[in-house]
Amino acid sequence: VQLVESGGGSVQAGGSLRLSCAASREILDMRCIGWFRQNPGKEREGAAIIDNNYGSTTYGESVKGRFTISRDNAENTLDLQMSDLKPEDSAMYYCAATPVAPGPACVFSRPTRFYNHWGQGTQVTVS
């Protein structure tokens, strides 16, 4: 089981980046798939997730209206389009998946407990 992120880099505030996570179809079809981010010394936080049972998306409050998560079934990728980037968006970004939701829905909380498939991360720096 493998997830491989790409697309990170350095960008000026107000700019855009598109992250991509290459994964098998088995991974992309898991119940909850999404993007999380983390800075050194801080907890991993959710940016955006897809609940494949309902086709619904959930965004973290700080990224709503600026980030869009999507699946590309032809390329077998999970993408995160990030616009109007801010310095506080700087972080290591990880894609993750889990076949079982922790409750009735996919959630952001305790990601390292509930999401059992992770990529190696891609760094985003906004200045």
C-alpha positions, 0 to 999 in steps of 0.5 A: 500500500503506497501513497506518493505526494508531489507538487509542493514547493515555495510560493509567494502569499496569494499564489497557488499550488496543486498537490497530487497524491498518487495511489492505487485504486484500492486506496482511493476507494477507501472510505475516507481519503484526504489531506493533512498538514503538520508543522514541527512541534504541532499536531497534524491537522486536517485540510480536506477529506472525501467521504467516499460513501457519500461523495462528500467533502469536508474542509478545515475552517482555515482553508475553506473557500481556498482549497479544493480536494478532488479525485482523478480516477483516470490518473489514480490521484487525490489532488488538492488545489490550493489558492490564495495561499497564506504564510500560515499554510506553510507545512508538510502536507500528507495524504492519507486514507482509511477503510473505516470511518471512526464513527458515522462520518470521516473526521479530522480528529486524531488522524494518526490514530484513525488513518492507517495509510500515509504518504511521506509528505510534500513541503509547502512554504508560503512567504 
